[in-house]
Amino acid sequence: MLQVVCIKQVADTETRVKIAADGKQLDPAGVTWILNPYDEYAVEEALRTREKAGAGEVVALILGGPGVTTTVRNALAMGVDRAIHLTHEGPAPDALQIARALATELKGMAPQIVWFGRQAVDDDAAQVGPMTAELLGFPCVTAVAKFELNGEKATVEREIEGGREVIEVDLPAAFAADKGLNEPRYASLKGIMAAKKKPIEARPAAPGEPSLEIVALELPPARSAGRIVGEGPSAAAELVRVLREEAKAI
Amino acid sequence: MSILVWIEQRDGKIRSVSREALGVAARLAGSLGGPVVGVCAATADPGLAAMGDAGAERALLATQPGFEHYDASGYAAVVVAAAEAVSPKAILFPASAMGKDLAPRVAARLGVGLASDCTAIDVEGGRLVATRPVYAGKANLKLSFTGSPAIASLRPKVFPAGAGAGKTCTVEALSVDAAPARARVLRVESSAAGKIDLTESEVIVSGGRGLKAPEHFKLIEDLAEALGATVGASRAVVDAGWRPHSEQVGQTGKTVSPKLYVAVGISGAIQHLAGMSSSRCIVAINKDPDAPIFKVADYGIVGDLFEVVPALAEEVRKLNATV
C-alpha cells in the first residue's frame, strides 16, 4: 500500500513575527524552520499504518524552495522511505495553487492514503488537505483524532463542537491529522544516518494562477499591560467588582 | 447577483454561527448588492423562514435522507448547486468544525480562492478584503480575491449575529444529485452534555503548569462553573497528558476571542499569548509578578492560585446570588 504524506516547512512556533519590508510577508531573518507540527502526526500515523501492515511504502511530498531539504530529511529520519520535492521559487503560492500542484503529482502516483496535517501553523488556513482531496476526487476527513484501518475502509474520529464524529471512509482517501492522534517518534541516530542516503526527487511545481492576492501582513494592535488589582486571595472581591463595573465582563 | 450564506444545522436545529454569517452578508450586501440567500442541507426544513430576521431574503434547502449527519461531498454539491442557481458575488461560511471542512471543498470545486477563519471582511475600493489571523494571531493577513465568487469562512463569536433585519425569507427546494458518500458519519459521540466548544465560548478559564498536578484542575472547573465558563489549558499541561487536546489554547491548539479570558497559573509562552490575545478582557492569576501573561492582561492578581482561585470562585458565586 502506498501512502503519501504531504508536508510543509514552517517557522518554529517560538518565532516572534516581524514583517518584511514589502509589508506582505514574514521577515525570514533569524527564523528557525521546522516540519509543521501537525504534519508530524501525519507522518507518524502513516509509519504506524505501514508497520501494522508489515509492508508498503511511505513517501513524503513537499512544495517549496531549496531551503526545505532539511525538513524533508527530518521526515526521512523518522522513517519515511523517500521524498518528492516540488520546487517553487518566489512568493508563497496560495492554498488552491498548492493543492493543484500536489494533486497533479499525486494523480500519477495512485496512493491509497494521502496524509496531511490539519493545518500549517504559519498560515493556519486548513485548506490544502481538503482542496487536494477534492481535486483528486478522494473522500477526505479533516482534523482526524483517531484512525483505524480495516482493509479497504478506515474508521476515523473527528472533533467537532461538543463531541466527535465517527466516520467510515472508503479508500483511497485523504486524511488531515490533528494533535492527539498519536505521539510522534523522535528520529533515531540510525534513522538520521539512513535519511542521508534516501532519495529526494525534485521537479518543478505546477501551481497555476493565484486565486488570492495579499494586500498586507500586519501586526495586531499591541495589548498594553493592565493593572495588578492586588495580591493574594483578599484581592478577589476587588477583581470581581472591576470585572463587573469597569470591564462589564461578568 | 447575491451573497450566498451556508446555514449550518445540527440535529435539525440551525446553529447560531449561521446568524453571524448572515449578519455579515446583510452588511456586505449594502455595498456589493443583494439579496442575501441562505443555503442549507438537511433531512427536513430546520426553520429557515426565521432567517429573514437575520437578513436572508431567500433560503435554498436541499433535503436528502443521508443529510442527517455531515456529508462533506454531498453538502459541497449542495453549495455548488446553489452557487450555480444564484451566481453569488461571495459565499460565506461560519468557520465552525463543519464550515472549516466544507468551505475548502466548495472553493476547490469552483476553482476560486478561500479566505478561512476571517475576523474582518469589508468592501474597500469596490473589492472585498478579508482579514484573517495567521501564526495563531501573531499577525493579520489581509487578502483580496482574483476570481468570483469570493469565498470566506468567518471565525465564530467575532461578528454580531444578524437580527432585526425584518426580511421575509422564502424557502425554496433545491434539488441536488449527490453521489453516494464515500465518507459516512456513522454516529456523533457527544462529550460532556451541554459543553460549549472553546471557540464558541463567551468566557474561558484556562489552567497551566502552575496547578502542579492534574487533579488540581478541579479548582479551574469550579471557577469555570461559577462564571459559566468553558475550561481551557496551556500546551504544557496538554503535552503532559493532564488535559485533552480539545482544551488547548494557543498555537497547535485553538485560537479564541471570548469576552473574558482568565489565565490561571499560566506564565504566558508566546504560543499561548498568540491564541488568546484577541480576547476582549484578560485576567491573569500568577504567583510570579514578572510572568509575561501580565503584559497582556487587563487585570491581574499576584498570588498563590491555590488561595486566590477558591476566593475568586466564592466572590463570583456571591455576585451570582445577588443578580
HADDOCK unambig.tbl for C-alpha pairs under 7 A between the chains (distance, minus, plus):
assign (segid A and resid 13 and name CA) (segid B and resid 271 and name CA) 6.32 0.50 0.50
assign (segid A and resid 14 and name CA) (segid B and resid 270 and name CA) 6.48 0.50 0.50
assign (segid A and resid 14 and name CA) (segid B and resid 271 and name CA) 6.73 0.50 0.50
assign (segid A and resid 17 and name CA) (segid B and resid 138 and name CA) 6.40 0.50 0.50
assign (segid A and resid 96 and name CA) (segid B and resid 108 and name CA) 6.81 0.50 0.50
assign (segid A and resid 96 and name CA) (segid B and resid 113 and name CA) 6.61 0.50 0.50
assign (segid A and resid 121 and name CA) (segid B and resid 135 and name CA) 5.94 0.50 0.50
assign (segid A and resid 121 and name CA) (segid B and resid 251 and name CA) 6.86 0.50 0.50
assign (segid A and resid 121 and name CA) (segid B and resid 252 and name CA) 6.83 0.50 0.50
assign (segid A and resid 122 and name CA) (segid B and resid 134 and name CA) 6.11 0.50 0.50
assign (segid A and resid 122 and name CA) (segid B and resid 135 and name CA) 4.64 0.50 0.50
assign (segid A and resid 123 and name CA) (segid B and resid 134 and name CA) 4.83 0.50 0.50
assign (segid A and resid 123 and name CA) (segid B and resid 135 and name CA) 6.03 0.50 0.50
assign (segid A and resid 124 and name CA) (segid B and resid 134 and name CA) 5.76 0.50 0.50
assign (segid A and resid 124 and name CA) (segid B and resid 135 and name CA) 6.66 0.50 0.50
assign (segid A and resid 124 and name CA) (segid B and resid 136 and name CA) 6.86 0.50 0.50
assign (segid A and resid 125 and name CA) (segid B and resid 116 and name CA) 5.82 0.50 0.50
assign (segid A and resid 127 and name CA) (segid B and resid 104 and name CA) 5.36 0.50 0.50
assign (segid A and resid 130 and name CA) (segid B and resid 104 and name CA) 6.04 0.50 0.50
assign (segid A and resid 130 and name CA) (segid B and resid 105 and name CA) 5.88 0.50 0.50
assign (segid A and resid 131 and name CA) (segid B and resid 104 and name CA) 5.47 0.50 0.50
assign (segid A and resid 131 and name CA) (segid B and resid 105 and name CA) 5.40 0.50 0.50
assign (segid A and resid 131 and name CA) (segid B and resid 108 and name CA) 5.25 0.50 0.50
assign (segid A and resid 134 and name CA) (segid B and resid 105 and name CA) 5.87 0.50 0.50
assign (segid A and resid 134 and name CA) (segid B and resid 108 and name CA) 6.40 0.50 0.50
assign (segid A and resid 134 and name CA) (segid B and resid 109 and name CA) 6.96 0.50 0.50
assign (segid A and resid 135 and name CA) (segid B and resid 108 and name CA) 6.71 0.50 0.50
assign (segid A and resid 139 and name CA) (segid B and resid 182 and name CA) 5.81 0.50 0.50
assign (segid A and resid 139 and name CA) (segid B and resid 183 and name CA) 5.84 0.50 0.50
assign (segid A and resid 142 and name CA) (segid B and resid 101 and name CA) 6.51 0.50 0.50
assign (segid A and resid 160 and name CA) (segid B and resid 97 and name CA) 5.35 0.50 0.50
assign (segid A and resid 161 and name CA) (segid B and resid 97 and name CA) 6.74 0.50 0.50
assign (segid A and resid 161 and name CA) (segid B and resid 196 and name CA) 6.99 0.50 0.50
assign (segid A and resid 161 and name CA) (segid B and resid 197 and name CA) 5.07 0.50 0.50
assign (segid A and resid 162 and name CA) (segid B and resid 190 and name CA) 5.86 0.50 0.50
assign (segid A and resid 162 and name CA) (segid B and resid 191 and name CA) 5.62 0.50 0.50
assign (segid A and resid 162 and name CA) (segid B and resid 195 and name CA) 5.72 0.50 0.50
assign (segid A and resid 162 and name CA) (segid B and resid 196 and name CA) 5.93 0.50 0.50
assign (segid A and resid 162 and name CA) (segid B and resid 197 and name CA) 5.61 0.50 0.50
assign (segid A and resid 163 and name CA) (segid B and resid 188 and name CA) 6.81 0.50 0.50
assign (segid A and resid 163 and name CA) (segid B and resid 189 and name CA) 5.47 0.50 0.50
assign (segid A and resid 163 and name CA) (segid B and resid 190 and name CA) 3.93 0.50 0.50
assign (segid A and resid 163 and name CA) (segid B and resid 191 and name CA) 4.74 0.50 0.50
assign (segid A and resid 164 and name CA) (segid B and resid 188 and name CA) 5.60 0.50 0.50
assign (segid A and resid 164 and name CA) (segid B and resid 189 and name CA) 5.15 0.50 0.50
assign (segid A and resid 164 and name CA) (segid B and resid 190 and name CA) 6.24 0.50 0.50
assign (segid A and resid 165 and name CA) (segid B and resid 185 and name CA) 6.26 0.50 0.50
assign (segid A and resid 165 and name CA) (segid B and resid 187 and name CA) 6.05 0.50 0.50
assign (segid A and resid 165 and name CA) (segid B and resid 188 and name CA) 4.47 0.50 0.50
assign (segid A and resid 165 and name CA) (segid B and resid 189 and name CA) 6.32 0.50 0.50
assign (segid A and resid 166 and name CA) (segid B and resid 185 and name CA) 5.68 0.50 0.50
assign (segid A and resid 166 and name CA) (segid B and resid 186 and name CA) 5.58 0.50 0.50
assign (segid A and resid 166 and name CA) (segid B and resid 187 and name CA) 5.46 0.50 0.50
assign (segid A and resid 166 and name CA) (segid B and resid 188 and name CA) 6.07 0.50 0.50
assign (segid A and resid 167 and name CA) (segid B and resid 183 and name CA) 6.38 0.50 0.50
assign (segid A and resid 167 and name CA) (segid B and resid 184 and name CA) 5.30 0.50 0.50
assign (segid A and resid 167 and name CA) (segid B and resid 185 and name CA) 4.24 0.50 0.50
assign (segid A and resid 167 and name CA) (segid B and resid 186 and name CA) 5.48 0.50 0.50
assign (segid A and resid 168 and name CA) (segid B and resid 183 and name CA) 5.58 0.50 0.50
assign (segid A and resid 168 and name CA) (segid B and resid 184 and name CA) 5.18 0.50 0.50
assign (segid A and resid 168 and name CA) (segid B and resid 185 and name CA) 6.41 0.50 0.50
assign (segid A and resid 168 and name CA) (segid B and resid 186 and name CA) 6.64 0.50 0.50
assign (segid A and resid 169 and name CA) (segid B and resid 182 and name CA) 5.71 0.50 0.50
assign (segid A and resid 169 and name CA) (segid B and resid 183 and name CA) 4.20 0.50 0.50
assign (segid A and resid 169 and name CA) (segid B and resid 184 and name CA) 6.37 0.50 0.50
assign (segid A and resid 170 and name CA) (segid B and resid 182 and name CA) 5.36 0.50 0.50
assign (segid A and resid 170 and name CA) (segid B and resid 183 and name CA) 6.44 0.50 0.50
assign (segid A and resid 179 and name CA) (segid B and resid 245 and name CA) 6.74 0.50 0.50
assign (segid A and resid 180 and name CA) (segid B and resid 245 and name CA) 6.14 0.50 0.50
assign (segid A and resid 211 and name CA) (segid B and resid 112 and name CA) 5.76 0.50 0.50
assign (segid A and resid 211 and name CA) (segid B and resid 113 and name CA) 4.65 0.50 0.50
assign (segid A and resid 211 and name CA) (segid B and resid 145 and name CA) 6.10 0.50 0.50
assign (segid A and resid 211 and name CA) (segid B and resid 146 and name CA) 5.08 0.50 0.50
assign (segid A and resid 211 and name CA) (segid B and resid 147 and name CA) 6.17 0.50 0.50
assign (segid A and resid 212 and name CA) (segid B and resid 113 and name CA) 5.55 0.50 0.50
assign (segid A and resid 212 and name CA) (segid B and resid 143 and name CA) 6.48 0.50 0.50
assign (segid A and resid 212 and name CA) (segid B and resid 144 and name CA) 5.82 0.50 0.50
assign (segid A and resid 212 and name CA) (segid B and resid 145 and name CA) 4.65 0.50 0.50
assign (segid A and resid 212 and name CA) (segid B and resid 146 and name CA) 5.59 0.50 0.50
assign (segid A and resid 213 and name CA) (segid B and resid 143 and name CA) 5.60 0.50 0.50
assign (segid A and resid 213 and name CA) (segid B and resid 144 and name CA) 5.15 0.50 0.50
assign (segid A and resid 213 and name CA) (segid B and resid 145 and name CA) 6.00 0.50 0.50
assign (segid A and resid 213 and name CA) (segid B and resid 146 and name CA) 6.68 0.50 0.50
assign (segid A and resid 214 and name CA) (segid B and resid 142 and name CA) 6.14 0.50 0.50
assign (segid A and resid 214 and name CA) (segid B and resid 143 and name CA) 4.71 0.50 0.50
assign (segid A and resid 214 and name CA) (segid B and resid 144 and name CA) 6.49 0.50 0.50
assign (segid A and resid 215 and name CA) (segid B and resid 142 and name CA) 5.21 0.50 0.50
assign (segid A and resid 215 and name CA) (segid B and resid 143 and name CA) 5.23 0.50 0.50
assign (segid A and resid 215 and name CA) (segid B and resid 144 and name CA) 6.54 0.50 0.50
assign (segid A and resid 216 and name CA) (segid B and resid 141 and name CA) 5.97 0.50 0.50
assign (segid A and resid 216 and name CA) (segid B and resid 142 and name CA) 5.12 0.50 0.50
assign (segid A and resid 217 and name CA) (segid B and resid 139 and name CA) 6.75 0.50 0.50
assign (segid A and resid 217 and name CA) (segid B and resid 140 and name CA) 5.70 0.50 0.50
assign (segid A and resid 217 and name CA) (segid B and resid 141 and name CA) 4.52 0.50 0.50
assign (segid A and resid 217 and name CA) (segid B and resid 142 and name CA) 6.23 0.50 0.50
assign (segid A and resid 218 and name CA) (segid B and resid 139 and name CA) 5.60 0.50 0.50
assign (segid A and resid 218 and name CA) (segid B and resid 140 and name CA) 5.16 0.50 0.50
assign (segid A and resid 218 and name CA) (segid B and resid 141 and name CA) 6.40 0.50 0.50
assign (segid A and resid 219 and name CA) (segid B and resid 138 and name CA) 6.67 0.50 0.50
assign (segid A and resid 219 and name CA) (segid B and resid 139 and name CA) 4.50 0.50 0.50
assign (segid A and resid 219 and name CA) (segid B and resid 140 and name CA) 6.06 0.50 0.50
assign (segid A and resid 220 and name CA) (segid B and resid 138 and name CA) 6.90 0.50 0.50
assign (segid A and resid 220 and name CA) (segid B and resid 139 and name CA) 5.65 0.50 0.50
assign (segid A and resid 220 and name CA) (segid B and resid 140 and name CA) 6.25 0.50 0.50
assign (segid A and resid 223 and name CA) (segid B and resid 296 and name CA) 5.46 0.50 0.50
assign (segid A and resid 224 and name CA) (segid B and resid 295 and name CA) 6.58 0.50 0.50
assign (segid A and resid 224 and name CA) (segid B and resid 296 and name CA) 6.01 0.50 0.50
assign (segid A and resid 225 and name CA) (segid B and resid 294 and name CA) 6.30 0.50 0.50
assign (segid A and resid 225 and name CA) (segid B and resid 295 and name CA) 4.32 0.50 0.50
assign (segid A and resid 225 and name CA) (segid B and resid 296 and name CA) 5.08 0.50 0.50
assign (segid A and resid 225 and name CA) (segid B and resid 297 and name CA) 5.79 0.50 0.50
assign (segid A and resid 225 and name CA) (segid B and resid 298 and name CA) 6.26 0.50 0.50
assign (segid A and resid 226 and name CA) (segid B and resid 297 and name CA) 5.63 0.50 0.50
assign (segid A and resid 226 and name CA) (segid B and resid 298 and name CA) 3.97 0.50 0.50
assign (segid A and resid 226 and name CA) (segid B and resid 299 and name CA) 5.50 0.50 0.50
assign (segid A and resid 227 and name CA) (segid B and resid 298 and name CA) 6.24 0.50 0.50
assign (segid A and resid 227 and name CA) (segid B and resid 299 and name CA) 5.19 0.50 0.50
assign (segid A and resid 227 and name CA) (segid B and resid 300 and name CA) 6.22 0.50 0.50
assign (segid A and resid 228 and name CA) (segid B and resid 299 and name CA) 5.70 0.50 0.50
assign (segid A and resid 228 and name CA) (segid B and resid 300 and name CA) 4.45 0.50 0.50
assign (segid A and resid 228 and name CA) (segid B and resid 301 and name CA) 5.65 0.50 0.50
assign (segid A and resid 229 and name CA) (segid B and resid 299 and name CA) 6.19 0.50 0.50
assign (segid A and resid 229 and name CA) (segid B and resid 300 and name CA) 5.66 0.50 0.50
assign (segid A and resid 229 and name CA) (segid B and resid 301 and name CA) 5.72 0.50 0.50
assign (segid A and resid 230 and name CA) (segid B and resid 301 and name CA) 5.33 0.50 0.50
assign (segid A and resid 230 and name CA) (segid B and resid 302 and name CA) 6.58 0.50 0.50
assign (segid A and resid 231 and name CA) (segid B and resid 301 and name CA) 5.47 0.50 0.50
assign (segid A and resid 231 and name CA) (segid B and resid 302 and name CA) 4.74 0.50 0.50
assign (segid A and resid 231 and name CA) (segid B and resid 303 and name CA) 5.43 0.50 0.50
assign (segid A and resid 232 and name CA) (segid B and resid 301 and name CA) 6.82 0.50 0.50
assign (segid A and resid 232 and name CA) (segid B and resid 302 and name CA) 6.23 0.50 0.50
assign (segid A and resid 232 and name CA) (segid B and resid 303 and name CA) 4.44 0.50 0.50
assign (segid A and resid 232 and name CA) (segid B and resid 304 and name CA) 6.43 0.50 0.50
assign (segid A and resid 232 and name CA) (segid B and resid 308 and name CA) 5.79 0.50 0.50
assign (segid A and resid 233 and name CA) (segid B and resid 307 and name CA) 5.63 0.50 0.50
assign (segid A and resid 233 and name CA) (segid B and resid 308 and name CA) 4.15 0.50 0.50
assign (segid A and resid 233 and name CA) (segid B and resid 311 and name CA) 5.62 0.50 0.50
assign (segid A and resid 235 and name CA) (segid B and resid 301 and name CA) 6.82 0.50 0.50
assign (segid A and resid 236 and name CA) (segid B and resid 308 and name CA) 6.72 0.50 0.50
assign (segid A and resid 236 and name CA) (segid B and resid 311 and name CA) 6.04 0.50 0.50
assign (segid A and resid 236 and name CA) (segid B and resid 312 and name CA) 4.81 0.50 0.50
assign (segid A and resid 236 and name CA) (segid B and resid 315 and name CA) 6.69 0.50 0.50
assign (segid A and resid 237 and name CA) (segid B and resid 315 and name CA) 5.81 0.50 0.50
assign (segid A and resid 240 and name CA) (segid B and resid 315 and name CA) 6.78 0.50 0.50
assign (segid A and resid 240 and name CA) (segid B and resid 316 and name CA) 6.63 0.50 0.50
assign (segid A and resid 249 and name CA) (segid B and resid 259 and name CA) 6.34 0.50 0.50
assign (segid A and resid 249 and name CA) (segid B and resid 260 and name CA) 5.95 0.50 0.50
assign (segid A and resid 249 and name CA) (segid B and resid 281 and name CA) 6.96 0.50 0.50
